[in-house]
Amino acid sequence: MLTLFPTQYSTLSSKHLGTYIGEKYGFLKVSCRFLLRGVSDTYVIEHAEGKAILKIYRESHRSLDEIKGEVELLAILKSGGGKVAEALIDLEGNTVQSFQAAEGIRNGVVFRYALGKNVYDFTYEQLEVLGREMAFNHKITSQTQLHYPRQEYTIETTIDRPLEVIKPFLLDFQEEYQYLEETAKRVKQKINSYDLQSFSYGYCHYDYLPKNFHFDEHNTITVFDYDFAGKGLLMNDIMTFMMHYFFHTTLNRISYEEGDRHFTLFIESYRKVKAISDQELELMPYLGFGFWLFYLGFQCENFDDWSNTFFSSRYLQDRVSIIKKYMGRYCPL
C-alpha cells in the first residue's frame, strides 16, 4: 500500500474550496479561481452578492497565532475607521479556516474584496487621500498591542539576519556580498546615531506599495495584504511607499522632479493628520536598505516554493545592482 509521500507545498483545489467556502459563509452561486502563488496562495471567490479574497497560508511562513494577529490588527483598524479589507466571519463566528493538506494543516482566511483597482500614476487628490489614510491608520496602530505575535522590524531582523541568510547564495559573488556587508555597517551606524525612542512606533504594513491598495471611482482607498505587518518604526511604511517612486523614476515612468513633487505632497498630507519629525524623514531612506535585505533574505529562504521561476544568480546580481542605485540616490554614506 502506498503511503503519502512527504510534501513541501501543495495547491488546494479551487473547485472544492469554492464549495467549502460557500457552505461556511452562506454564499450562494459560488465560484473560486486560483489567482496567484506567492507568500501565500490567493484565490478569488465570486458569489451571488459579490466577491471575496481567500488566502491559504503555509505553516512554514505563518503560524496560526501569527495569522490571528493579522486578523486582529485588521479588525482593530476597521473598528477604528480605517479603510482596510478585513477578514470575514463565517456562519459559526470563525475567521480562520483549517485544511488538511498533503504537507499538514494549512490555514486560510476570507477577506473582504477591495473595490476599485491598483493605481500607479497618482493624481494629487489620490496622494492627499493616501497620506491622510496612512497617517490615520498609524494613529491607531501606534496605540495598539495585539494578543498574538507578529514580526518585529529591527536592525537584527532587517539587516543582520538577512545578511546571514543571503551569504551562501552569494558565495560566487564575493564583491556583491562585500558591498552589502560594508554598507550594512554604515547604515547601522547611521540608524544608531538617532534617538529612535522619540520616533513613532507601532504596527506597520511594511509593504505599502500600490499593488496593496485600491482606489475606486470616488477615490476611496482600501488597503489590503497585511501579511507582513509587524512592529517597528512607522516610518517604515512611508519608506516602502517611497520605493514606488524609486521604481517609477528609475523606469522612466515619470521624471525625478515629478516623483519628488508627488512624494512631497504625500508627506504634507500625512502631516495634516500625524506629526513626522525632520529627523524621522532624514532617517527614512536608510531604512530602505533593511527593506531590500529583508525581502531578499525572504526570497532566498523560500525561492523553491515558487519553482525557481525568477530566482537565479543573475537575479541576485541584478538585485544588488538595484540596491547600489537606490543607496546612491537616497542615502549618502
BAKOLLUM-619554 format. One record per residue (C-alpha): residue number from 0; residue in three letters; x, y, z. Coordinates in steps of 0.1 Angstrom, whole numbers, always signed. Layout:
! BAKOLLUM-619554
REC  num  residu      X      Y      Z
REC  NUM     ALA      X      Y      Z
...
END
This chain:
! BAKOLLUM-619554
REC  num  residu      X      Y      Z
REC    0     MET     +0     +0     +0
REC    1     LEU    +14    +34    -10
REC    2     THR    +18    +60    +18
REC    3     LEU    +16    +97    +14
REC    4     PHE    +50   +110     +3
REC    5     PRO    +63   +140    +22
REC    6     THR    +51   +171     +6
REC    7     GLN    +66   +206     +8
REC    8     TYR    +39   +227     -9
REC    9     SER     +5   +216    -22
REC   10     THR    -21   +235    -41
REC   11     LEU    -57   +231    -28
REC   12     SER    -84   +226    -53
REC   13     SER   -103   +257    -64
REC   14     LYS   -135   +238    -71
REC   15     HIS   -136   +222    -36
REC   16     LEU   -125   +254    -19
REC   17     GLY   -154   +272    -35
REC   18     THR   -179   +246    -23
REC   19     TYR   -164   +246    +12
REC   20     ILE   -164   +284    +15
REC   21     GLY   -199   +287     +2
REC   22     GLU   -212   +264    +29
REC   23     LYS   -191   +280    +56
REC   24     TYR   -201   +316    +48
REC   25     GLY   -236   +311    +34
REC   26     PHE   -225   +323     -1
REC   27     LEU   -248   +313    -30
REC   28     LYS   -238   +306    -66
REC   29     VAL   -201   +304    -56
REC   30     SER   -171   +300    -79
REC   31     CYS   -135   +300    -69
REC   32     ARG   -104   +305    -91
REC   33     PHE    -67   +304    -83
REC   34     LEU    -52   +339    -86
REC   35     LEU    -15   +336    -77
REC   36     ARG    +11   +317    -57
REC   37     GLY    +33   +339    -37
REC   38     VAL    +38   +344     +1
REC   39     SER     +5   +326     +4
REC   40     ASP    -19   +312    -22
REC   41     THR    -46   +336    -32
REC   42     TYR    -80   +327    -47
REC   43     VAL   -108   +349    -59
REC   44     ILE   -142   +339    -46
REC   45     GLU   -172   +351    -66
REC   46     HIS   -208   +346    -53
REC   47     ALA   -243   +360    -58
REC   48     GLU   -236   +391    -37
REC   49     GLY   -201   +400    -48
REC   50     LYS   -165   +389    -44
REC   51     ALA   -141   +380    -16
REC   52     ILE   -104   +370    -14
REC   53     LEU    -93   +337     +1
REC   54     LYS    -57   +334    +12
REC   55     ILE    -43   +300    +21
REC   56     TYR    -11   +303    +43
REC   57     ARG    +18   +280    +47
REC   58     GLU    +27   +268    +82
REC   59     SER    +64   +274    +75
REC   60     HIS    +56   +310    +67
REC   61     ARG    +28   +319    +91
REC   62     SER    +18   +301   +123
REC   63     LEU    -18   +300   +133
REC   64     ASP    -11   +326   +160
REC   65     GLU     +5   +350   +135
REC   66     ILE    -25   +347   +112
REC   67     LYS    -47   +355   +141
REC   68     GLY    -26   +385   +148
REC   69     GLU    -31   +398   +112
REC   70     VAL    -69   +392   +115
REC   71     GLU    -69   +410   +149
REC   72     LEU    -50   +440   +136
REC   73     LEU    -73   +444   +106
REC   74     ALA   -104   +442   +130
REC   75     ILE    -89   +469   +152
REC   76     LEU    -82   +492   +122
REC   77     LYS   -117   +486   +107
REC   78     SER   -134   +493   +140
REC   79     GLY   -114   +525   +144
REC   80     GLY   -125   +537   +110
REC   81     GLY    -96   +525    +89
REC   82     LYS   -103   +517    +52
REC   83     VAL    -89   +482    +51
REC   84     ALA   -100   +448    +37
REC   85     GLU   -108   +430    +69
REC   86     ALA   -113   +393    +75
REC   87     LEU   -149   +380    +70
REC   88     ILE   -166   +360    +98
REC   89     ASP   -182   +327    +88
REC   90     LEU   -217   +314   +100
REC   91     GLU   -201   +299   +131
REC   92     GLY   -183   +331   +141
REC   93     ASN   -148   +320   +129
REC   94     THR   -123   +340   +108
REC   95     VAL    -97   +312   +102
REC   96     GLN   -104   +280    +83
REC   97     SER    -82   +249    +86
REC   98     PHE    -75   +224    +58
REC   99     GLN    -57   +191    +60
REC  100     ALA    -33   +194    +31
REC  101     ALA     -7   +168    +20
REC  102     GLU    +21   +186    +39
REC  103     GLY     -1   +191    +70
REC  104     ILE    -26   +217    +82
REC  105     ARG    -29   +249    +61
REC  106     ASN    -49   +277    +74
REC  107     GLY    -70   +301    +53
REC  108     VAL    -88   +335    +58
REC  109     VAL   -115   +350    +36
REC  110     PHE   -111   +388    +32
REC  111     ARG   -135   +414    +21
REC  112     TYR   -129   +423    -16
REC  113     ALA   -113   +457    -21
REC  114     LEU   -134   +476    -46
REC  115     GLY   -116   +496    -72
REC  116     LYS    -82   +489    -88
REC  117     ASN    -45   +495    -84
REC  118     VAL    -32   +529    -93
REC  119     TYR     +4   +536   -102
REC  120     ASP     +2   +571   -116
REC  121     PHE    -15   +591    -88
REC  122     THR    -35   +622    -91
REC  123     TYR    -28   +649    -65
REC  124     GLU    -62   +641    -49
REC  125     GLN    -52   +604    -46
REC  126     LEU    -19   +614    -30
REC  127     GLU    -38   +635     -5
REC  128     VAL    -61   +606     +4
REC  129     LEU    -32   +582     +7
REC  130     GLY    -12   +604    +30
REC  131     ARG    -42   +610    +53
REC  132     GLU    -53   +574    +54
REC  133     MET    -18   +561    +62
REC  134     ALA    -14   +586    +90
REC  135     PHE    -49   +578   +103
REC  136     ASN    -41   +541   +104
REC  137     HIS     -8   +549   +121
REC  138     LYS    -25   +568   +149
REC  139     ILE    -44   +536   +156
REC  140     THR    -16   +511   +153
REC  141     SER     +7   +533   +174
REC  142     GLN    -17   +527   +203
REC  143     THR    -23   +490   +197
REC  144     GLN    -10   +459   +213
REC  145     LEU    -21   +427   +197
REC  146     HIS    -28   +395   +217
REC  147     TYR     -9   +375   +191
REC  148     PRO    +28   +376   +179
REC  149     ARG    +39   +394   +147
REC  150     GLN    +72   +401   +131
REC  151     GLU    +93   +428   +146
REC  152     TYR   +113   +451   +123
REC  153     THR   +146   +459   +139
REC  154     ILE   +183   +461   +128
REC  155     GLU   +186   +424   +137
REC  156     THR   +156   +413   +116
REC  157     THR   +161   +436    +86
REC  158     ILE   +199   +437    +83
REC  159     ASP   +218   +412   +105
REC  160     ARG   +198   +381   +100
REC  161     PRO   +190   +386    +63
REC  162     LEU   +228   +391    +56
REC  163     GLU   +234   +357    +71
REC  164     VAL   +206   +341    +51
REC  165     ILE   +219   +357    +18
REC  166     LYS   +255   +348    +24
REC  167     PRO   +256   +312    +10
REC  168     PHE   +237   +324    -21
REC  169     LEU   +264   +349    -30
REC  170     LEU   +294   +326    -25
REC  171     ASP   +304   +331    -61
REC  172     PHE   +298   +369    -59
REC  173     GLN   +321   +380    -31
REC  174     GLU   +323   +416    -44
REC  175     GLU   +285   +419    -42
REC  176     TYR   +283   +404     -7
REC  177     GLN   +312   +426     +5
REC  178     TYR   +293   +456     -7
REC  179     LEU   +262   +446    +12
REC  180     GLU   +283   +438    +43
REC  181     GLU   +302   +471    +43
REC  182     THR   +270   +491    +35
REC  183     ALA   +252   +474    +64
REC  184     LYS   +278   +486    +89
REC  185     ARG   +275   +522    +77
REC  186     VAL   +237   +520    +77
REC  187     LYS   +236   +506   +112
REC  188     GLN   +259   +534   +124
REC  189     LYS   +236   +559   +108
REC  190     ILE   +204   +544   +124
REC  191     ASN   +220   +542   +158
REC  192     SER   +230   +579   +156
REC  193     TYR   +194   +589   +160
REC  194     ASP   +172   +589   +191
REC  195     LEU   +149   +562   +180
REC  196     GLN   +129   +563   +212
REC  197     SER   +115   +596   +201
REC  198     PHE   +103   +582   +168
REC  199     SER    +68   +570   +161
REC  200     TYR    +65   +532   +167
REC  201     GLY    +37   +507   +163
REC  202     TYR    +24   +481   +138
REC  203     CYS    +34   +489   +102
REC  204     HIS    +22   +473    +70
REC  205     TYR    +58   +470    +56
REC  206     ASP    +47   +466    +20
REC  207     TYR    +28   +499    +13
REC  208     LEU    +33   +497    -24
REC  209     PRO     +5   +504    -50
REC  210     LYS     -1   +467    -55
REC  211     ASN    -16   +465    -20
REC  212     PHE    -43   +491    -21
REC  213     HIS    -71   +500    -44
REC  214     PHE    -88   +533    -53
REC  215     ASP   -124   +532    -65
REC  216     GLU   -141   +557    -89
REC  217     HIS   -147   +581    -59
REC  218     ASN   -110   +579    -49
REC  219     THR   -119   +560    -18
REC  220     ILE    -89   +538     -8
REC  221     THR    -89   +503     +6
REC  222     VAL    -56   +489    +19
REC  223     PHE    -51   +451    +20
REC  224     ASP    -25   +424    +22
REC  225     TYR    -12   +429    +58
REC  226     ASP     +7   +396    +55
REC  227     PHE    +40   +412    +65
REC  228     ALA    +25   +436    +91
REC  229     GLY    +47   +438   +122
REC  230     LYS    +60   +461   +149
REC  231     GLY    +86   +487   +141
REC  232     LEU    +92   +524   +133
REC  233     LEU    +61   +536   +115
REC  234     MET    +84   +555    +91
REC  235     ASN    +89   +521    +75
REC  236     ASP    +55   +524    +58
REC  237     ILE    +64   +559    +44
REC  238     MET    +97   +544    +32
REC  239     THR    +80   +515    +14
REC  240     PHE    +57   +539     -4
REC  241     MET    +88   +560    -14
REC  242     MET   +100   +528    -31
REC  243     HIS    +72   +532    -56
REC  244     TYR    +88   +564    -67
REC  245     PHE   +122   +549    -68
REC  246     PHE   +109   +523    -92
REC  247     HIS    +87   +547   -111
REC  248     THR   +115   +572   -118
REC  249     THR   +142   +545   -124
REC  250     LEU   +120   +530   -151
REC  251     ASN   +114   +565   -166
REC  252     ARG    +77   +564   -160
REC  253     ILE    +79   +599   -145
REC  254     SER   +108   +624   -141
REC  255     TYR   +128   +626   -109
REC  256     GLU   +114   +661   -103
REC  257     GLU    +78   +650   -107
REC  258     GLY    +84   +620    -84
REC  259     ASP    +99   +642    -57
REC  260     ARG    +70   +666    -61
REC  261     HIS    +44   +638    -57
REC  262     PHE    +62   +624    -26
REC  263     THR    +64   +658    -10
REC  264     LEU    +26   +662    -15
REC  265     PHE    +21   +628     +1
REC  266     ILE    +42   +638    +31
REC  267     GLU    +24   +671    +35
REC  268     SER     -9   +653    +35
REC  269     TYR     +3   +628    +61
REC  270     ARG    +15   +656    +84
REC  271     LYS    -20   +671    +84
REC  272     VAL    -31   +641   +104
REC  273     LYS     +0   +629   +122
REC  274     ALA    +33   +646   +130
REC  275     ILE    +66   +635   +115
REC  276     SER    +99   +650   +128
REC  277     ASP   +126   +662   +104
REC  278     GLN   +149   +636   +120
REC  279     GLU   +124   +608   +111
REC  280     LEU   +124   +620    +75
REC  281     GLU   +162   +621    +74
REC  282     LEU   +165   +586    +86
REC  283     MET   +136   +572    +65
REC  284     PRO   +155   +564    +33
REC  285     TYR   +182   +545    +52
REC  286     LEU   +155   +521    +65
REC  287     GLY   +151   +512    +28
REC  288     PHE   +184   +493    +29
REC  289     GLY   +169   +470    +55
REC  290     PHE   +137   +467    +34
REC  291     TRP   +158   +454     +4
REC  292     LEU   +177   +430    +26
REC  293     PHE   +147   +417    +44
REC  294     TYR   +128   +408    +12
REC  295     LEU   +159   +394     -5
REC  296     GLY   +165   +372    +26
REC  297     PHE   +129   +361    +24
REC  298     GLN   +133   +352    -13
REC  299     CYS   +165   +332     -5
REC  300     GLU   +147   +312    +21
REC  301     ASN   +116   +305     +0
REC  302     PHE   +128   +305    -36
REC  303     ASP   +119   +269    -42
REC  304     ASP    +83   +274    -33
REC  305     TRP    +80   +295    -65
REC  306     SER    +95   +267    -87
REC  307     ASN   +126   +290    -91
REC  308     THR   +109   +309   -119
REC  309     PHE   +128   +341   -112
REC  310     PHE   +154   +333    -85
REC  311     SER   +188   +328   -101
REC  312     SER   +224   +341    -99
REC  313     ARG   +215   +367   -124
REC  314     TYR   +186   +378   -103
REC  315     LEU   +208   +382    -72
REC  316     GLN   +234   +402    -91
REC  317     ASP   +207   +425   -105
REC  318     ARG   +192   +429    -71
REC  319     VAL   +225   +441    -56
REC  320     SER   +229   +465    -85
REC  321     ILE   +195   +479    -78
REC  322     ILE   +204   +483    -41
REC  323     LYS   +235   +502    -51
REC  324     LYS   +215   +525    -73
REC  325     TYR   +190   +531    -45
REC  326     MET   +217   +539    -20
REC  327     GLY   +235   +562    -44
REC  328     ARG   +204   +582    -49
REC  329     TYR   +189   +584    -15
REC  330     CYS   +215   +575    +11
REC  331     PRO   +248   +593    +11
REC  332     LEU   +272   +574    +35
END
